[in-house]
Amino acid sequence: MLSPKATSQIETTRRFIGRALVPARVMLVHSRMTLPARPLQHPHHLARSSTPGTPSPVPRFANQFLGIWLLLSAFVWRHHMAQFTNTCLTAFLIIVFSAIAVRWPNLRWANTALALWVLVSAVIWSSEPRTLWNNVVVGALVFVISLVRGEGPRDATPHGIG
């Protein structure tokens, strides 16, 4: 057990330290309260491309979906052997170029050329009306979507703030 003198010295030291720290705590709280509030910033994790002019991947994903549909439709409807091979190969290339165009947007022009080929080859090798119309509609949609640059959402805050 401590002597009364030691206990008294400990209490004196605690009071002294407490008085010295109280102004520091008040200054810390006061400085936090007087700091200017940061403006709300755009949640960049919600929108993939929030920078103005940065392409959005949505049109590329739409072309990937159309490429997958074109590939599956080759197995659903009757095709001649050459038409089947052409549809499968073209659909595969549309899927691949759409996936790569997410990173390199100018590669979307390859899908434009492939869409034109799908339209022309559908007319050349038309065997059944369903196959013809499917390939024409898919080719036209891929063509139109590949022309879309797909600009992303614009940031609501002016440049230089936040």
CYANA upper distance limits for C-alpha pairs under 8 A (distance plus 0.5 A):
  2 LEU  CA      6 ALA  CA      6.62
  2 LEU  CA      7 THR  CA      6.84
  3 SER  CA      7 THR  CA      6.80
  4 PRO  CA      8 SER  CA      6.60
  5 LYS  CA      9 GLN  CA      6.81
  6 ALA  CA     10 ILE  CA      6.74
  7 THR  CA     11 GLU  CA      6.80
  8 SER  CA     12 THR  CA      6.70
  9 GLN  CA     13 THR  CA      6.67
 10 ILE  CA     14 ARG  CA      6.70
 11 GLU  CA     15 ARG  CA      6.73
 12 THR  CA     16 PHE  CA      6.68
 13 THR  CA     17 ILE  CA      6.61
 14 ARG  CA     18 GLY  CA      6.44
 15 ARG  CA     19 ARG  CA      6.64
 16 PHE  CA     20 ALA  CA      6.73
 17 ILE  CA     21 LEU  CA      6.58
 18 GLY  CA     22 VAL  CA      6.59
 19 ARG  CA     23 PRO  CA      7.82
 20 ALA  CA     24 ALA  CA      7.69
 21 LEU  CA     25 ARG  CA      6.65
 22 VAL  CA     26 VAL  CA      6.70
 23 PRO  CA     27 MET  CA      6.57
 24 ALA  CA     28 LEU  CA      6.66
 25 ARG  CA     29 VAL  CA      6.71
 26 VAL  CA     30 HIS  CA      6.45
 27 MET  CA     31 SER  CA      6.46
 28 LEU  CA     32 ARG  CA      6.81
 29 VAL  CA     33 MET  CA      6.83
 30 HIS  CA     34 THR  CA      6.78
 31 SER  CA     35 LEU  CA      6.80
 38 ARG  CA    162 GLY  CA      7.66
 39 PRO  CA    161 ILE  CA      8.27
 39 PRO  CA    162 GLY  CA      6.68
 40 LEU  CA    162 GLY  CA      8.13
 41 GLN  CA    157 THR  CA      7.78
 41 GLN  CA    162 GLY  CA      6.91
 42 HIS  CA    155 ASP  CA      7.22
 42 HIS  CA    156 ALA  CA      7.65
 42 HIS  CA    157 THR  CA      7.89
 43 PRO  CA     47 ALA  CA      7.78
 44 HIS  CA     48 ARG  CA      7.43
 44 HIS  CA     49 SER  CA      8.23
 44 HIS  CA     50 SER  CA      6.87
 47 ALA  CA    153 PRO  CA      7.90
 48 ARG  CA     56 SER  CA      7.65
 48 ARG  CA    152 GLY  CA      8.32
 49 SER  CA     54 THR  CA      6.38
 49 SER  CA     55 PRO  CA      7.29
 49 SER  CA     56 SER  CA      6.41
 49 SER  CA    152 GLY  CA      5.77
 49 SER  CA    153 PRO  CA      7.20
 50 SER  CA     54 THR  CA      7.80
 50 SER  CA    152 GLY  CA      6.72
 50 SER  CA    153 PRO  CA      6.04
 50 SER  CA    154 ARG  CA      6.18
 50 SER  CA    155 ASP  CA      6.08
 51 THR  CA    152 GLY  CA      7.88
 51 THR  CA    153 PRO  CA      8.04
 51 THR  CA    154 ARG  CA      6.75
 51 THR  CA    155 ASP  CA      6.81
 52 PRO  CA    151 GLU  CA      8.10
 52 PRO  CA    152 GLY  CA      7.37
 52 PRO  CA    153 PRO  CA      7.58
 52 PRO  CA    154 ARG  CA      5.58
 52 PRO  CA    155 ASP  CA      7.27
 53 GLY  CA    151 GLU  CA      6.41
 53 GLY  CA    152 GLY  CA      7.45
 54 THR  CA    151 GLU  CA      6.44
 54 THR  CA    152 GLY  CA      6.44
 55 PRO  CA    105 PRO  CA      7.47
 55 PRO  CA    149 ARG  CA      6.84
 55 PRO  CA    150 GLY  CA      5.66
 55 PRO  CA    151 GLU  CA      4.90
 55 PRO  CA    152 GLY  CA      5.92
 56 SER  CA    102 VAL  CA      8.31
 56 SER  CA    149 ARG  CA      8.35
 56 SER  CA    150 GLY  CA      5.44
 56 SER  CA    151 GLU  CA      5.80
 56 SER  CA    152 GLY  CA      5.05
 57 PRO  CA     61 PHE  CA      6.70
 57 PRO  CA    102 VAL  CA      5.82
 57 PRO  CA    150 GLY  CA      7.44
 58 VAL  CA     62 ALA  CA      6.74
 58 VAL  CA    150 GLY  CA      7.39
 59 PRO  CA     63 ASN  CA      6.82
 59 PRO  CA    145 ILE  CA      6.51
 59 PRO  CA    146 SER  CA      7.69
 59 PRO  CA    148 VAL  CA      7.44
 59 PRO  CA    149 ARG  CA      8.29
 59 PRO  CA    150 GLY  CA      6.49
 60 ARG  CA     64 GLN  CA      6.74
 60 ARG  CA     98 SER  CA      5.54
 60 ARG  CA     99 ALA  CA      7.29
 60 ARG  CA    101 ALA  CA      7.14
 60 ARG  CA    102 VAL  CA      6.63
 60 ARG  CA    108 ARG  CA      8.21
 60 ARG  CA    145 ILE  CA      8.40
 60 ARG  CA    146 SER  CA      8.04
 61 PHE  CA     65 PHE  CA      6.72
 61 PHE  CA     98 SER  CA      7.39
 61 PHE  CA     99 ALA  CA      7.91
 62 ALA  CA     66 LEU  CA      6.78
 62 ALA  CA    145 ILE  CA      8.12
 63 ASN  CA     67 GLY  CA      6.52
 63 ASN  CA     94 ILE  CA      7.63
 63 ASN  CA     95 ILE  CA      7.57
 63 ASN  CA     98 SER  CA      6.60
 63 ASN  CA    142 VAL  CA      6.28
 63 ASN  CA    145 ILE  CA      7.38
 63 ASN  CA    146 SER  CA      7.91
 64 GLN  CA     68 ILE  CA      6.69
 64 GLN  CA     94 ILE  CA      7.23
 64 GLN  CA     95 ILE  CA      5.19
 64 GLN  CA     96 VAL  CA      8.30
 64 GLN  CA     98 SER  CA      6.11
 64 GLN  CA     99 ALA  CA      7.39
 65 PHE  CA     69 TRP  CA      6.69
 65 PHE  CA     95 ILE  CA      8.21
 66 LEU  CA     70 LEU  CA      6.58
 66 LEU  CA    138 VAL  CA      7.00
 66 LEU  CA    141 LEU  CA      8.47
 66 LEU  CA    142 VAL  CA      7.45
 67 GLY  CA     71 LEU  CA      6.66
 67 GLY  CA     91 ALA  CA      5.23
 67 GLY  CA     92 PHE  CA      7.23
 67 GLY  CA     94 ILE  CA      5.92
 67 GLY  CA     95 ILE  CA      5.65
 68 ILE  CA     72 LEU  CA      6.68
 68 ILE  CA     91 ALA  CA      7.20
 68 ILE  CA     92 PHE  CA      8.19
 68 ILE  CA     95 ILE  CA      7.24
 69 TRP  CA     73 SER  CA      6.46
 70 LEU  CA     74 ALA  CA      6.93
 70 LEU  CA     87 THR  CA      7.54
 70 LEU  CA     88 CYS  CA      8.02
 70 LEU  CA     91 ALA  CA      6.12
 70 LEU  CA    135 ASN  CA      7.75
 70 LEU  CA    138 VAL  CA      7.50
 71 LEU  CA     75 PHE  CA      7.87
 71 LEU  CA     87 THR  CA      7.23
 71 LEU  CA     88 CYS  CA      5.76
 71 LEU  CA     91 ALA  CA      5.69
 71 LEU  CA     92 PHE  CA      7.43
 72 LEU  CA     76 VAL  CA      6.98
 73 SER  CA     77 TRP  CA      6.53
 73 SER  CA    134 ASN  CA      8.49
 74 ALA  CA     78 ARG  CA      7.86
 74 ALA  CA     79 HIS  CA      7.45
 74 ALA  CA     84 PHE  CA      6.43
 74 ALA  CA     87 THR  CA      6.82
 74 ALA  CA     88 CYS  CA      7.00
 77 TRP  CA    130 ARG  CA      7.84
 77 TRP  CA    131 THR  CA      6.72
 78 ARG  CA    127 SER  CA      8.29
 78 ARG  CA    128 GLU  CA      7.70
 78 ARG  CA    131 THR  CA      7.70
 79 HIS  CA     83 GLN  CA      6.19
 79 HIS  CA     84 PHE  CA      5.71
 79 HIS  CA    127 SER  CA      7.01
 79 HIS  CA    128 GLU  CA      8.16
 79 HIS  CA    131 THR  CA      7.79
 80 HIS  CA     84 PHE  CA      6.38
 80 HIS  CA    125 TRP  CA      8.24
 80 HIS  CA    127 SER  CA      7.48
 81 MET  CA     85 THR  CA      6.66
 82 ALA  CA     86 ASN  CA      6.54
 83 GLN  CA     87 THR  CA      6.46
 83 GLN  CA    121 SER  CA      8.26
 83 GLN  CA    125 TRP  CA      6.54
 84 PHE  CA     88 CYS  CA      6.64
 85 THR  CA     89 LEU  CA      6.54
 86 ASN  CA     90 THR  CA      6.42
 87 THR  CA     91 ALA  CA      6.40
 87 THR  CA    118 VAL  CA      8.03
 88 CYS  CA     92 PHE  CA      6.60
 89 LEU  CA     93 LEU  CA      6.76
 90 THR  CA     94 ILE  CA      6.66
 90 THR  CA    114 LEU  CA      7.23
 90 THR  CA    118 VAL  CA      7.78
 91 ALA  CA     95 ILE  CA      6.76
 92 PHE  CA     96 VAL  CA      6.73
 93 LEU  CA     97 PHE  CA      6.43
 93 LEU  CA    114 LEU  CA      8.43
 94 ILE  CA     98 SER  CA      6.43
 94 ILE  CA    111 ASN  CA      6.32
 94 ILE  CA    114 LEU  CA      7.43
 95 ILE  CA     99 ALA  CA      6.72
 96 VAL  CA    100 ILE  CA      6.78
 97 PHE  CA    101 ALA  CA      6.36
 97 PHE  CA    107 LEU  CA      7.17
 97 PHE  CA    108 ARG  CA      7.42
 97 PHE  CA    110 ALA  CA      7.34
 97 PHE  CA    111 ASN  CA      7.10
 98 SER  CA    102 VAL  CA      7.12
 98 SER  CA    107 LEU  CA      8.32
 98 SER  CA    108 ARG  CA      7.11
 98 SER  CA    111 ASN  CA      7.67
 99 ALA  CA    103 ARG  CA      8.27
100 ILE  CA    104 TRP  CA      6.72
100 ILE  CA    105 PRO  CA      8.48
100 ILE  CA    107 LEU  CA      7.72
101 ALA  CA    105 PRO  CA      5.04
101 ALA  CA    106 ASN  CA      7.18
101 ALA  CA    107 LEU  CA      5.53
101 ALA  CA    108 ARG  CA      6.07
105 PRO  CA    149 ARG  CA      8.17
107 LEU  CA    111 ASN  CA      8.06
108 ARG  CA    112 THR  CA      7.19
108 ARG  CA    146 SER  CA      6.02
108 ARG  CA    147 LEU  CA      8.09
109 TRP  CA    113 ALA  CA      6.98
109 TRP  CA    146 SER  CA      7.09
109 TRP  CA    147 LEU  CA      7.99
110 ALA  CA    114 LEU  CA      6.71
111 ASN  CA    115 ALA  CA      6.40
111 ASN  CA    142 VAL  CA      7.49
111 ASN  CA    143 PHE  CA      7.51
111 ASN  CA    146 SER  CA      6.57
112 THR  CA    116 LEU  CA      6.91
112 THR  CA    142 VAL  CA      7.53
112 THR  CA    143 PHE  CA      5.48
112 THR  CA    144 VAL  CA      8.41
112 THR  CA    146 SER  CA      6.05
112 THR  CA    147 LEU  CA      7.51
113 ALA  CA    117 TRP  CA      6.84
113 ALA  CA    143 PHE  CA      8.36
114 LEU  CA    118 VAL  CA      6.69
115 ALA  CA    119 LEU  CA      6.82
115 ALA  CA    138 VAL  CA      8.47
115 ALA  CA    139 GLY  CA      5.08
115 ALA  CA    140 ALA  CA      7.16
115 ALA  CA    142 VAL  CA      6.18
115 ALA  CA    143 PHE  CA      5.56
116 LEU  CA    120 VAL  CA      6.74
116 LEU  CA    139 GLY  CA      7.16
116 LEU  CA    140 ALA  CA      8.31
116 LEU  CA    143 PHE  CA      7.36
117 TRP  CA    121 SER  CA      6.34
117 TRP  CA    139 GLY  CA      8.45
118 VAL  CA    122 ALA  CA      6.44
118 VAL  CA    135 ASN  CA      6.94
118 VAL  CA    136 VAL  CA      7.59
118 VAL  CA    139 GLY  CA      5.82
119 LEU  CA    123 VAL  CA      7.14
119 LEU  CA    135 ASN  CA      7.15
119 LEU  CA    136 VAL  CA      5.71
119 LEU  CA    139 GLY  CA      5.88
119 LEU  CA    140 ALA  CA      7.58
120 VAL  CA    124 ILE  CA      6.78
121 SER  CA    125 TRP  CA      6.37
121 SER  CA    126 SER  CA      8.36
122 ALA  CA    126 SER  CA      5.92
122 ALA  CA    131 THR  CA      8.32
122 ALA  CA    132 LEU  CA      5.96
122 ALA  CA    135 ASN  CA      6.39
122 ALA  CA    136 VAL  CA      6.92
123 VAL  CA    132 LEU  CA      7.37
126 SER  CA    131 THR  CA      7.59
126 SER  CA    132 LEU  CA      5.91
127 SER  CA    131 THR  CA      7.59
127 SER  CA    132 LEU  CA      7.66
128 GLU  CA    132 LEU  CA      6.66
129 PRO  CA    133 TRP  CA      6.54
130 ARG  CA    134 ASN  CA      6.45
131 THR  CA    135 ASN  CA      6.60
132 LEU  CA    136 VAL  CA      6.60
133 TRP  CA    137 VAL  CA      6.45
134 ASN  CA    138 VAL  CA      6.52
135 ASN  CA    139 GLY  CA      6.26
136 VAL  CA    140 ALA  CA      6.52
137 VAL  CA    141 LEU  CA      6.63
138 VAL  CA    142 VAL  CA      6.56
139 GLY  CA    143 PHE  CA      6.53
140 ALA  CA    144 VAL  CA      6.71
141 LEU  CA    145 ILE  CA      6.50
142 VAL  CA    146 SER  CA      6.35
143 PHE  CA    147 LEU  CA      7.03
144 VAL  CA    148 VAL  CA      7.38
157 THR  CA    161 ILE  CA      7.26
157 THR  CA    162 GLY  CA      8.39
